[in-house]
């Protein structure tokens, strides 16, 4: 079964530029669960139930498929992008995305159903990725009850491990590093109100892209 794009979202104000990050928004989609691609070419993002892609740096987004369920991971294997539908947890509490039920041959522009005995072999650890130089980025859940910032971004270069000073306070779902070592962070559309230190959920899907490589 082939699903063609049927919905386009145009971002009137365009991407927001921070000192070290670019903020992309997909309106009314609650959160960015998984990210894959390249902001300068084709960038694919799965939201609460749908898949979108942009070819103009996040100024417009084209919906490529409504999965009617969450895609918690995107995994490239042998030039094929797989959409992973299920979440598994190991004995140490590490979560992985698994169960490939759809695939794309064009970086998420068109999706096909994947009915194969090998569907269960595709597994991706969630919320972490590594650059070509071995720098690891990982989302971590904050357990400090004094903060409403539910997630942080951790950076480890093999010698030092630090929490990064990032300009966003959201639940962070995914970290992805592209072929040029730029870092992408998929976040929920919750909003932090600094006046009363509360967090409201959920509106848009946010994707933060590092302006430099290996920030």
Secondary structure, 3 states (H helix, E strand, C coil): CEECCCEEEECCCCCEECCCEEEEEECCCCECCEEEECCCCCEEEECCCEEEEECCCCCEEEEEEECCCCCCEEEEECCEEEEEEEEEECCCCCEEEEEEEEEECCCCCCEEECCCCCHHHCEEECCEEECCCCCEEEEEECCCCCCCCCEEEEEECCCCEEECCCCCCCCEEEEEECCCCCEEEEEECCEEECCCCEEECCCCEEEEEECCCCC
